[in-house]
Amino acid sequence: MARSTFEGPVLSGDNRFGPLRDVGYTVLEQDCYIDLSNTTVGTSGYSGGSGQFVWGNNIPNLTGVVYTPSSTYTTTGPTVQTIPADTSTQVYRGVVMYLPTSSQIIAVDVDYISAITGESGATLSNVSVFVSNNYTAGGGTPTYATAALGTTTVGTAGRQTITYTGTNLANLLATTSDIQNPSLGANPSFLSQVVFTLSITGTSVAAPTGGKFNFIVRYAQNDNNIGTLTQYPYGNLD
């Protein structure tokens, strides 16, 4: 069966002309399921490891690259972000997704499917999922959202409560230009980066041996041409 991929904003409605148009954006979705017991690259649920995040989107999970956000063109392309290796005071696991620049994030979901295991000997200070345009350290300030799983426990399975600051809500309106596409040479395009960081901090922390999550972001790709009488989707009215 054929597969179609659309480039550019996807609008739908039955009256796309004139000021009373009723078109709206189609909501898009990316997600990644991880099983913290799975360390086999290229299999469903692969969760990465010490210093390694993953990329999924319902495709067998592969190693993901997190870049240092920058909207400045360089001849060498984007700089790879170094994810801290596991220590006895912090462990990070995570997922990276790439979106069109200036996308509007509609919703973020963190589904905690089964409990994290392997931390029975730890004294935990915070377990959270940070949603940002970069890897976010424990206690950091994420760009988009936070799911606080627990302060002395690894949290409770279920769809987590997502909290947003006023700054987060403003940032959700249009994602930033984070990644330069080096394949386009001197005329690069830019992408947005969305990173889910599972942060486990405390003392005597260990690499988790189990635990399942699904990280989901829903968004619309905005059309910067909307707003004049002669550009799509108004039609040729001039």
C-alpha positions in Angstrom: 0.0 0.0 0.0 1.3 3.4 -0.9 2.4 5.9 1.8 1.9 9.7 1.3 3.8 12.4 3.1 2.6 16.0 3.0 5.1 18.8 3.1 3.7 22.1 4.5 0.7 23.0 6.6 -2.3 20.7 6.2 -5.7 22.5 6.2 -9.2 21.1 6.0 -12.6 22.5 5.6 -15.3 23.0 3.0 -15.0 26.8 2.5 -11.5 27.9 1.9 -12.2 31.2 0.1 -13.0 34.6 1.5 -13.0 36.1 5.0 -15.7 33.6 6.2 -13.5 30.6 5.4 -14.0 27.6 7.8 -10.7 25.8 7.3 -8.6 24.7 10.2 -5.3 23.0 10.8 -5.0 19.3 10.9 -3.5 18.1 14.2 -0.4 16.0 13.8 1.2 13.6 16.3 4.5 12.0 17.1 5.1 9.5 19.9 7.6 7.1 21.3 7.1 4.1 23.5 10.0 3.0 25.6 10.6 0.0 27.8 13.5 0.7 30.2 14.4 -3.0 30.3 15.0 -3.0 26.5 18.5 -2.1 25.5 18.4 -3.5 22.0 18.7 -0.9 19.3 16.1 -1.0 16.5 13.5 -2.9 18.4 10.1 -1.7 19.7 10.5 -0.1 23.0 14.3 0.4 22.9 15.0 2.9 25.7 18.5 4.0 25.1 21.0 3.9 27.9 23.6 5.9 29.7 24.2 9.1 27.7 21.9 7.9 24.8 18.4 9.1 24.0 16.2 7.5 21.3 13.8 8.4 18.4 10.7 6.4 17.7 7.4 7.6 16.3 5.9 4.1 16.0 8.9 2.9 14.1 11.3 0.4 15.8 13.2 2.8 18.1 16.7 3.9 17.0 19.3 6.0 18.7 18.3 9.6 18.6 20.5 12.7 18.3 19.9 15.7 20.6 21.4 18.9 19.2 22.3 22.1 21.0 19.6 24.6 19.9 20.8 27.3 17.6 19.1 29.3 14.8 22.4 30.5 13.5 23.8 29.1 10.2 27.2 27.4 10.4 29.1 25.6 7.7 29.5 22.6 10.0 25.9 22.2 10.8 24.3 21.6 14.2 26.3 20.7 17.3 25.5 17.4 19.0 24.4 17.8 22.6 26.2 15.5 25.1 23.7 13.7 27.4 25.3 13.2 30.9 26.2 9.6 31.6 24.6 7.8 34.6 26.0 8.5 38.0 25.0 7.6 41.6 23.1 10.9 41.9 21.4 11.2 38.5 20.1 9.1 35.7 18.6 10.4 32.4 16.7 8.6 29.7 14.8 10.3 27.0 13.3 10.7 23.6 13.9 13.3 20.8 11.4 14.4 18.2 11.8 16.9 15.3 9.0 19.2 14.2 8.5 21.9 11.6 9.6 25.3 12.9 6.9 27.5 14.3 4.6 24.5 15.0 1.9 25.1 17.6 2.0 22.4 20.3 -1.6 21.5 21.2 -1.0 18.9 23.8 1.7 16.9 25.6 1.0 13.5 27.1 3.2 11.3 29.4 1.7 7.9 29.8 3.5 6.0 32.6 2.5 2.4 31.8 4.4 0.4 34.4 6.5 1.4 37.3 10.3 2.1 37.1 12.2 -0.7 38.8 15.8 -0.9 40.0 15.8 2.1 42.4 14.9 0.2 45.6 18.3 1.1 47.2 18.1 4.8 46.2 17.1 7.8 48.2 15.2 9.8 45.6 14.9 13.6 45.6 13.0 14.0 42.3 11.6 12.0 39.4 10.2 14.0 36.6 9.7 14.2 32.8 10.7 17.5 31.3 9.6 18.5 27.8 11.8 21.1 26.2 13.7 22.0 23.1 16.8 20.4 24.6 17.9 17.9 27.2 16.9 19.2 30.6 18.9 18.5 33.8 17.1 17.7 37.0 15.9 20.9 38.6 16.1 22.7 35.2 13.5 24.9 33.5 11.9 23.1 30.5 10.7 25.1 27.5 7.3 23.5 27.1 6.0 21.4 30.1 6.7 19.2 33.1 5.3 16.0 34.4 6.3 15.6 38.1 6.2 11.8 38.9 7.4 12.0 42.5 9.9 13.3 45.0 10.6 10.3 47.2 9.2 7.6 44.9 9.3 6.8 41.2 5.7 7.8 40.8 2.5 6.0 40.0 1.5 4.5 36.6 -1.1 6.3 34.7 -1.5 9.3 32.4 0.4 12.0 34.2 -0.7 15.5 35.1 1.2 18.0 32.9 2.0 21.4 34.3 2.7 24.5 32.3 4.0 27.8 33.4 2.9 31.0 31.8 6.2 31.0 29.8 5.6 27.4 28.8 2.2 28.3 27.4 3.6 31.2 25.4 6.3 28.9 24.0 3.7 26.3 22.9 2.3 28.8 20.4 5.3 28.5 18.1 8.2 26.2 18.4 11.7 27.6 17.9 14.3 27.2 15.2 16.6 24.7 16.8 18.3 22.6 14.3 20.0 23.5 11.0 19.5 21.0 8.2 23.1 20.6 7.0 22.1 18.7 3.8 21.0 21.9 2.2 24.4 23.5 2.2 24.5 27.3 2.3 20.7 27.5 2.2 19.7 25.5 5.2 16.2 25.0 6.5 15.6 24.8 10.3 13.6 22.4 12.4 12.3 22.5 15.9 13.4 19.9 18.5 11.2 18.5 21.2 13.0 16.4 23.9 11.3 14.4 26.6 13.9 13.9 29.5 13.1 11.4 32.2 15.1 12.6 35.1 15.8 10.5 38.2 17.9 12.2 40.9 18.9 11.4 44.5 21.6 9.3 46.1 22.5 5.7 45.3 20.6 6.0 42.1 21.0 3.1 39.6 20.3 2.5 36.0 16.6 1.5 35.8 15.9 -2.2 35.1 12.3 -1.7 34.0 9.5 0.7 33.5 7.4 1.6 30.5 6.4 5.0 29.1 4.7 6.5 26.0 5.7 10.1 25.2 3.3 11.9 22.9 3.2 15.4 21.4 0.3 16.8 19.3 0.9 19.8 17.2 -0.3 21.8 14.1 2.0 23.2 11.5 1.1 26.9 11.1 0.7 28.5 7.7 2.5 31.8 7.7 0.7 32.9 4.5 -2.7 33.2 6.1 -3.9 36.8 6.5 -4.0 38.4 3.1 -6.6 38.5 0.4 -4.3 37.1 -2.3 -2.5 34.2 -0.7 -3.7 30.7 0.1 -6.2 29.8 1.5 -8.3 32.8 0.5 -7.9 32.0 -3.3 -7.3 34.3 -6.2 -9.6 37.3 -5.3 -7.5 40.1 -6.7 
